[in-house]
Structure formats: C-alpha cells, structure tokens
Amino acid sequence: MRCRECECSIELACPSRPGARAFRAPRRLPERLSAAASASIKGNAYRARPRLPTLEGACSGCPKASNPGSLAERTPWLRSGERVPECRRVLGLELGLERRRAGARMPESGAGVGAGAEAQQQRRRRRRRPSSVTKSGVPKDSRRKWLKVAFFLSSAMLAYLLSGSYLLSEDGVTEVLARYSEVVSDKFIEIPCSEDYDSHKRFEGCTPRKCGRGVTDALINREEAERIRRIAERGLSLGGSDGGASILDLHSGALSLGKHFVNMYRYFGDKIHDIFTEEDFQLYRDVRQRIQQKIALVFGISSSSMHLTKPTFFSRINNSEAKTTHDEYWHPHIDKVTYGSFDYTSLLYLSDYSEDFGGGRFVFMDEGANRTVEPRAGRVSFFTSGSENLHHVEKVHWGTRYAITISFTCNPDHGIGDPVLT
C-alpha cells in the first residue's frame, strides 16, 4: 500500500499469518509503458471502477504528514493484535484486479489514444449493425429465401419417393411391384435362375430355364375372389389356430385346430357336406386351371407338363401372438428348399391390403432392395420357386388376411389330383 501523504511504498505483513510475505503496492506505473498508454490506463483502468477498500496510513518519517507516526500507531486494530484474516486477501485482490484491468484496456504499443478511440467507434458501429444483416454481412432475407428453397426441394423429393414406385421401410428402400389401389393387367420381371434346380431331376420343357416373377389382376375377378374367400371362411370356421396363422388344405383335409392339425374329412365326417358344396370344389378347380395356364404361357412351357403339388392350401392370418412355429409365417424362405417339389409357386389374394388388414405384404428380398406385392382381392402373384425368389410375408398388424397358395411341380411323381367332395 502507499502512504496517503507522500505516496511512498509501505510494507505490511498480515497479522493473521506471522512471517508471511509482505505486500508492496507500487508507487507508480511501470516505466516501460509509453506515456500514451500510461494516460490511457490512468484514465480508464484506475478511474473507471471504484477501488476496493484499502488500509490507509502515514509512514513514520513522512515529511508531509500532519500527524506522523507508524502505521501501527494509526491503526488500533493492528496494535491490539487481533487476527484480521481479510487483510492479505483485500490487499492482494486490489493489486491483482487493477493490474488485470490495466492489461485488458491497454492499447497496442505505439497506437496512442487515437487507436483506442477508433476501436471504441468500431464497437459502436457493430452495435448499430441492422438486425437484417448477419455477422458475415449476408442479408437475413436472402438467407431465409435459400432456406425456403431447400425446404421445398426436400419436400418435393419426399413426395416423389412416397408417391412413386419407391418408399422407405424398416428393411430399407422398397420398390412396390403392384399397389393394391391399381389394376395390373400383366406385369413380369425376368431374373437369372439360381442353381437350385441343378440338384433336382430336370424335366425338359418344364424345369425353369426362364426365371422371374409376375403379377396380374386380369385372371380372377373380384366376384370370384369373394366366392373363394367364403369357401375358406366356412372351412376355417370348423377350427383355427390358437396363434396368428391358420391353414385349410382341401386336398389332404389338413385343418389347423388349436396347436395341432386334424384331417377335417375324418374328424367331422358327414358334417363336411354342410360346409362345402360341389360348386365350391368346381370353382376351385377352374381357378387352379387358369393359374396353371397363365404360368405356362409366361414361362414358355407346356401346361400339360406341370402338375399340381402339395401343399396347396388356404391361409388366414391375423395379428394374434404365435403359439407354435407353424404360426411364425414371417420368416424368409425359399420354396424349392423348404418343400423340394415346388418349381412354380402362385398366390391368389382374397382380401385387400390397407382395407381388410394392415401389414401382410408379400416381399421379394433382392440384393440392395426389397420388392413388394400389396394384396388385392383377385390378384394373382406367381414366380419360380428357387432362391432367385427369396421372400417373406410381413407381419399382419391388424385385420385378417386371406389367400390361397397353389403350387406346381415338373416331377409327375410329386403331383396330386384336384380335391373332390366325397
């Protein structure tokens, strides 16, 4: 601290810490600072803020003091020997704060007071910058226009993806081969055949050499699809699985019942005649024949070389929890690997996607993308049964999905006849 009279330096040790290092307040500013810098510091740093309270006193030999004496004599609280722990902190804070303030406000060497004034003017101009201009000098209106353009472009791209042939799903990018809302006269996509057929006996004029998948809504009309659906509903009313998937096979008589299968012809006997009619079976045979001829035409083979094979069945799927592995219909599979006898597979859908049920789409799993068929009553989907057509059915989220699977083989040893009501 300084003598309040002659401004000479006075050393003072903190009485609360005997032997501690004394504090010395400088009499004047460092000589290395220029006159302009000193003036700036004196005018800004030392006068801009109120100083912390300090101890004042006069040195014992001060010639200007009206009442000379030691600092201890003029400060009774020091003479009494009381512990004052704040003295060191107060003196140190005052000195350190003033030095930091001086350094922060010090202009560049040689810049002078004019440079400091110019810096202040620049700060004022920045504060007066219009709110419509960003820090980079770009008008905010222009920036908003670019943001709007980017938003509209992204919205247009999203609309294209959703309204076109592609959409985003849990499995990634999915191409919709046939939407339920459109009528597909004939659509066929040829793909390379797999080697699955080489491990089985080949039948010339029937074993697939041309592979692919097709969809048509022109083969079975909606009225016929409704009649076939009623056949499935009546038959499945006799039983049904405890899980989400139930089947009915008119050929073998297999029917889901709880967690098992029964032969409905044996289990229900003559009651079957109250459920089905000969007209039902005739309609079934007629539909099977039309599908068989369509497959033969598209793949360039003889219809007579194809044979109906098992299993051929009605399916009813809902969102009930699976009870057995037979209820887990959603797993990816290859028909030729699963059943062996299959060479050509077809499905006739008997209910409408998004109207009668949600989920339950048929999904071809190709490398890089999935391709789906959305069920529609009367729609026929058909394809070669090898691993070139790996597929699965999505889980049904709500409602009930009806369909019938009709499969064909080229091996006459694996062929079966049409069902007959006995």
N, C-alpha and C positions, 0 to 999 in steps of 0.2 A: 504494500500500500504506500501511499505518498503522504508526506507531511502536508497538511492543509494550508500551511503558511508559505513555506519555501519550496515545496514540491520536490524535496529530496526523497530518496528511497528510504523506506523504513522496513526493517525485517521484523517479523512477528512469528513466533512459534506457537502452535496450538497448545493451550494449557491442558487439553484433554489427552494429549499424546506427548509426554515429555521426551525430549530428544529427537522429535520429528523434524523433518527438513523444513526450514523457514520459507515463507513466500516472499517474493520480492516483486513489487509492481514497478514496471519500467517508468522512468521519468518522462521519456519522450519516445516518439515512434522510431523504428529502425532507420538508420541513416541511408540504407541502400535504396529506399523508396524515393522516387522523384518528388519534386515539390508539388507537381500537379496531383500525383497520387496521394501525397500526404494531405493535401487540401481536400481531395475527394473523400478520403477516409474520415478526416476530422469532421467534414460537413455532413457525411452520410452515416458512417458506422457508429460514431460516438454520439451523434446528436439525434439520430433518427429514432432510437429506442431508449426508454428510461433505463438507467443503470440499476443493477441490483443494490440493495442496501449494503454499505461497507462500513468498516470501522474507521473512524477519523481520530486524529490526534496530532500533536506537535512534537517534534523531536526535542530532545533536551537542550541542544545547542542552537536552536533556531533563532536567528537574529531578528526575525520579523514577528515572532510570537509575542503577543501582548502578555501572555501568561505562560512563559516557558516552563518546561518540565517534561519528564519522561512520559511516554505513552501510558505506562503502567500507572503513573500517578494520576493521569487524567481519566483513567478507566477503572473505576472502583471494582467492577465485576472481575477484572483480571487480578487486582490486588488482593481480593478476598480469596482467591484460589479456587473459585467454583469451576466445575467441569463444564466447558461450553463446546460440545462436540460439533456445533454447526460452524465454528469459525473457519476451520480449514476448508470445509465444503463451500461456504459462501465466497471466500476469497478466491478459491480455485475456479469456481463456476464463473465468477465475474470476469476473471482474467481470460479464461478459455473462450467464453462466449464472445467477448469483444474481439479476440484475435480471429475467430472464425468469421464473424460478421465483416471484419475488415477485409479478410481474404476473399470472401464471396462477392463483395462490392468493388473490389479493386479493378480498375480498367486495365487494358493491356499496356505494357511498358511503352512509354512514349506517346500514347494515344491522347492523353490530356483530358481535360474536362469536356472538350467538344465531342470526343468519341463517346463518352458516357451519355451525353445529351442526345447524340444521334441514335444510340441503342435504345434509349427510352422512347424516342419518336417512332422507331420501328415497332416496338412493342405496342405502342398506341395504335399504329396502323393495323397491326394484326388483330387487335381487339375490335377495330372498326370494320373488319372484313365482312362483307354481306353474308347473311346466312344461306344464300343461294349458291355459294361457291365453296367447294371442298378444299382441303389443305393442298391438294395437288393442282388447284386452280381450275378444275373442271366444273362447269356449272352443274348444280344438282338436277336441274330439269333435264339436261342431256343424259345424266346418269339414270334417271328414272325411266326415260324412254328406252334405253338399252335393256334395263331390267324387264320392262313390259314385253319387249320383243323376244327376249329369252324365254319368258314365261309362256307366251303364245306358241312359240316353236315347240317347247317341250310338251305343251298340252296337245298340240296337233299330232305329234309323234305318238303320244299315248293313245289318242283316239284311233289312230291308224292301226296300232297293234291290237286294240280291243275289237275294232270293227272289221278288221281284215281276217286273213287266214291264220294269223299267229296270235297267241296270247301267252301270258306268264302264269305258270302254275308252280306247285310245290316241287315238281320234278325238273323245273327249268322251262326252257322255251318249248311250247307245244303247238304243233300245226293241227288244225281241225280239218280232217278229210271230208266230213259231212256233218253239217249242223242240223239239229232237229227241226229248225224253222224253215229249212229249204228243201225243195223236192229235187232229188238227184235222179236223173233219168238213168245214167250209166257213168260210172267213174272207175277207172282201173289204173293201177300203178304197177309197172313191172319192175322187179328187183332180181338180182342174181340169186340163183338157187344155192342152198347150202350143200354140204357133203353128207347130210343125214341120210339121204336116200341110197347112198352107195353101200351102206351097211345092211340094207334090206334087199330082198329079191326084187329085181326090176321086171316090170311088165311093159313091153313095148306098146306104144300107143296110149299109155295111161300114166305110168310113173312120171312125175313132173320133170320136164326139161325147160319149161317156161314157168317161172315163179312170180308171185306178186299177190296183190290184194285188190278187191273190188267192192263197190257199194252200188246198190240200185234200189230205187223206190217204185220202179215200174213193173215189178214182177208180181207182188201181192198187194191188193188194195186194202184200204183201212177197214172195210166191212168184213173182209175175210179174216184179217188180223184180229178183229174183235170176236168173231166166232171161235177162232182157235184159242183165244185167251179164255173164253168161257169154258172150253174143254179143260184147260189147265186149272182154272179155279174150282171146278166141280171135283176134279180128281184129287187135288191137294186138300180139299175140304175133308177128306177121309183121314188125313193125318197131318203131317207137317213137322218140321224140325223144331226142337227147343231153341236152337240157335237162329242165326240170320239167314241161312240158305236151306231151301227145301227143293227136292227133285221129284219128278214123276216120269217114269220110263214106260211108255205104252207097250214096248216090245217085250221086255223082260218082266214087267209088272212091278219093278222096284219103286218103292214109295218111302219117303222119309217119315218116320214115326218116332217122335221124341229124340233120343240119341242114337237110334238104330234105323235099319231099313227092313221093310217087310215086302213080301210078294202080295200085292193087293188082290190078285186074282184068286189066290188061295186063302188069304186072310179074310176077305169079305165075301167070297163066293158069288152067289147069285145076286147079291146086292149091287154088283158092278153094273148090271143091266139097268138099274135105276139111276145110275150116274152117267153112263155113256150110251150113245145110240150108234147105229151103223152109219148114219150120215156123218157123225163126228169122225169116224175112222176113215171114211171115204174122202172127206175134206183133207185129212192129214196126209193120205197117200197122194192126193192130187198136188198138194203144196210141195211135198218131197220130190215128186217127179219134175215139177217146173224148176225147182232149185238145181236139181241134178243136171238138167239140160242146159241151164244157164252157165253152170260151171264148165261143162264140156265145151260149150261154144267159145267161151272167153279164153280157155287154155288150149284150145285146138286139139282136143282129144275126142275119142268116141264115147258117147254116153253109155253105150251098152257095155263098155269095158269097166265102168265104175260100179261099185257095189256098196249098198248101204251097210254101215258097220256100227258096232256098239262101242261106247254108249251113245245113244241118241235120246235126248230127254228134255222135258220142260224144266225150267228153273224159276223159282220165286225167291227174291232176295229183298230183305228189309234191313233195318238198322239195329236189329236185336244183337245182343252180345253173343259171340261164338261160344258154343258149348263143347264141340269136338273139332278135330282137324277137318272134318268134312264141311264145317261151316266157314272155314277160312278160304274163301274163294278168291281173295285179292292178291295172292302170291303170283309173281311172274312165272310163266311156264311155257314149254314148247310141246305142242300136241303130239308130234311124232315121237318125242322122247317119253312123254307121260303115258300115252296109250299104245304106241307101237304100230297099230294097224292103220292109223289115220294117214291119209295122203292129201285129202282136201277137207277143209272144215267150213261150215256155214252156220250163221246165226240169223234167225228171224226174230226181230224185236216185236213185242206185243204191247208195249206201253211207251209213253213219251217222256223223254228226259226234260227236267225242269217243270213239268206239269204234273206228272204222276209220281215222280221221285226226284231226289237230288243226289248228285254223285253218280256212281254206277256207270260211268262212261267206259267204253272199250278202248284200250290204249295199246297201240303198237309201240314197242320200245326199240327205237333205232338209235344208232350211234350218233350222238350230238343233239338229238331232239326226239321228242315223243310225238306220235301222230294218232289222233283220236277219232273215234266214230261216236257221235251222240245218238243214242237210240231214239227211234221214231216208230210208231206202230205201223207195221207193214214193211219196214226197211229190212233188206237182206244184205248182210256183210259176209263175204266169202274170201278165202285165202288158202294158199298152200300151207301144209301143216308142219314144215321143217323149221329149223332155228332161224331162218331168214325172217320169220314172223313171230319172234318172241313177243309175248303180250301178257296183259293182266287186265282185270276189271277193277275200277276204283271202288272204294267202299261206298255203300249207299248211306247217305246221311239222314234221309227222311223218305217216307212213302214206300211204295212197293214196286219193284222192277220185275217184269215178266219177259221171258224169252224162251226160245227153243233152239237147242243145238242139234244140227243134223250133219253127220259126218260120213265120209265116203272113203273106201279103200280100193286099191287096184288088185289086191290079192283076193281071189274068189273064196279062198279057204276061210277068210275072216268076214265074209259077207253074211248079212242077216236079211230075213224077209220083212215085209211090211206087217204091222200089227193087225190082228184080226180079233174081232169081238166074238167070243165063244160062249 
